Amino acid sequence: MTVPDPTIALAISCMDLTNLSDECTSDDIRTLTEQARTPHGNVAAVCVWPKFVRNASGQLRGSGIRVATVINFPGGDQTASQVIAETKEAIARGADEIDVVVPWKMLMEGHPENVSARVARVKAAADGAPVKAIVESGMLAKAELIRLATRGAIDGGADFIKTSTGKAPINATPDAARIILEEIRDSGKSIGFKASGGIRSTKAALEYLEIADAIMGDGWAGPTTFRIGGSVLLPDLLKHIGQAS
């Protein structure tokens, strides 16, 4: 595979390097934070369980790499009070970004208003930290449901719309990415996009960048507007970065 080095470097700079394994340990977090600093530039953020936020934050201090954590994860079933309490605790521990699962099951049951209400409350509790609303597009499946979830998250004040938890049978897909990005574009608001779940190869990562360019325009995608979540993607990006076209 031959791709321009700057494109691979962009993908690296947009990565949320992730470890949300159920078996994750503090040693794994140290490995993750070390991997986040690469010879070709740092990733945008690491994404970890709430209990590891303080570890990651301390290990990355001064690096410019942000610490993201997950709330209402992965099922999206917690009560509003639980979600708000988790969000406040994550911020207190040093989280820079909040990735929250929206109540997508309620949306499927005919209550789309719960999406915007939940995102708005998390946004208020996040004390200015960017909020990435996870719509779990693979489980919503239908284009109109993905659009409804995206619109609700936008209305609630989300800073990013994220495709998936990575814990569902179907996660990020190019079709879902197109739907979400079209809704972001049509909203006229400054909102980012995150593809997450099952993105393992350089080829797949670059496909999402190409989709973003096609819908949002060349040059739109960068660490403040576009993220790729991945736990095993980074080694493949590093393997390919030296292969100039």
N, C-alpha and C positions, 0 to 999 in steps of 0.2 A: 504493500500500500504506500503510495506517495502522496503526500499532502504538504502544503506550505507550512514551514515552521511557525510563522506568526499565528496561523489558525490554531495549531495545537497549543501554543502558548496561551492564546485567548481562552481555549477550553479549560486549561489548567487554572487560569486566574478566575474562572467562573465556577469552579468546583466547590461544592459542599462535601468535603471528605467525611464519610459517615461510618460510625460503628454503632449500630443499634441491635447488635446480637444479644440474645437473652443470656449468653454466657460471658459477656464483656466484663473485663476486670480493670482495675486501675493500671495494671501493667500494659494492657491493651490500649488504654487511653494515652499513656506516655508514648507508645509506638506510633499511634495515630498523629499526635501533635508533632512528633519528629518527622513523619512522612509529609506533613502539611507544608514543610519548608523544602522546596525542591531546587535543584540546580538551575531550573528554568523559570523560577518565580514561585511565589507562595500561592496556595489555594485561597479562595475567598473566605472560607469558613470551615470549621469542623462541626459536625452535628452529632450530639451525644445524648445519652439518657440524662434526665435531670440530676440524678445522684452523682454524675461525673462532671457537672458544669464547673464546680469550684476547682477540681483537678486541672481540667483543660484550660480554664481561664488563667490559672497561675502559671502553667507551663508555656502559655503563648503570650504572656505579658510582654508588651513592647514590640511584638512581631507584626502587628497590623492585621493578623488573622482573627476573624471573629468567631465567637462561640455561639452556636445555635443549639437549641434543645427542643424536644417534642412534648406537646401537651395534648391531653385527651386522646392518647395514642395507644394502640393503633385503631381501636374500634370506633372511636367517636361517640361513646355511650355514656360518658360521665355527666353528672349533673352540672348545671351552670356554676353553682357554688364551688364544686370541686375543681372545675376548670379555672376559675378565677383564682382560687387559693394556690393551685399549682403554678399558675403564671406568675403571681407575685413572689412565690418562693424561688422560682427560677431566676427572676430578675435580681432578687436579693443575693443569690449565690454567684451572680456575675454573668448571666446570660446576656448576650448582645442581640440575639434574634430569637423569636418564638415561632416555631412551626406547629400550628394547631390544626387538628382534624375537625372539620366542620361536622355538624350533626346531619350527615348525608342520609341516614336511614329515615329521619324525620321528613326530609325533603321528599324521599320516595313514597312516604305515606301521605303526602299532600300538604306538607307544612313548610314551604320554602322560606317563609318569614323567619324561621328559627336560625337559618344560616346567617342572615345579616345581623340578627340580634346577638347571636353568639360571638361573631367576629367583632362586633362593636364593643362588647363587654371585655373581650380579651385585649383589644386595642387600648382601651382605657386603662386596663390593669398593667399593661406592658411598660408603662412609664416612658413612652417615647421610643422603645425598641421596635424595630421593624417586625411586622407580623406576616408570616407566610401561611395562608389559608389552604389547607390540604383538602381538595374536593373529592378524593378517592374516585377518580374518573373511571377506572376499570370496573368498579362495582356499580356505578351509575349507568354505565354502558351506553345508554341512549343519548344521542347528540343533544336533544332538548333538555334532558336532565343535567347534563354537563354544563350547558349554557345557563340554566337556572341557578345551579350552584355557584358558577363563576360570577354571575350578576349579583347574587346575594352577597358573596364575599366582597365584591367591589363596593357594593352599597354600604357594607359594614365598615369599610375603611381599610381593608387589607392592603398591605404594601406589595405583596407578591401573591400570585395564585400558583399553587403547587399541585401537580397532577395526582400524586399517590403517596401512600405510606411506605411502599415497598414490601408490605406484609400481606397484600391481597393476592388472590389467584391471578388477576390481571392488573398490571401496574401502568407505567407510562407507555403510551403509544403515540406514533406520529399523528394519527387522526385526532386524538384528544388534544394534543398540543396545538394543532391548527385551530380547533374550536375555541380553546381558552385564549389563545393569542388574538383571534378575531374579536372576541368579546373585550379584551383589554384595549385593542386598537379602537374599537367602536365606542368605548366608554369616554375616550378623550382624556382619560386621567393618566397620571404618571404612576404606573403600576408595573411591577416586574413579573417575571414568569420563571418557574422552576420545574424542570423535568426530573422525575425521580422514580426509581424502582425498575430494576432490570436493565439498567444502562451499563453495559460491561465492556464495550469495545469503542475504540476511537471512531470507527465508522458510524456507530450509533450516535455518539456524542456530536459528531459533525453534522449528522442529519438534523438534529434538533437546532443547531446553530443556523443551518440553511433555512429551516422552516421559519425561524425568527427573522432572518434577513428578508425572506420573501414577504412576510406579512407586515413586519414593523419597519422595514427599511434597512439598507446597509448601514452598519455602524451603530445600530441601536443596541445590540447585545454587548454587554459588559458586566462586570461584577455587581454593579448597582442596579441592573435591570434584568439580568439573566443568570440563572444558576442551573447547574447539573448536579444532582445528588448521586453519590456513588460510593460503594465500599470496596469495589475491586477494579474500578475504571482507571485509576491513576497510573498503575504500572504500565498499562497498555498505551496510555498517552505518552508516557516518558519513553517507551520503547520506540515510538514512531516520530518523536519530535526531531530527531536528527536526519530524517529522510526528506530532503528537499525535493520539490517537484522540478 
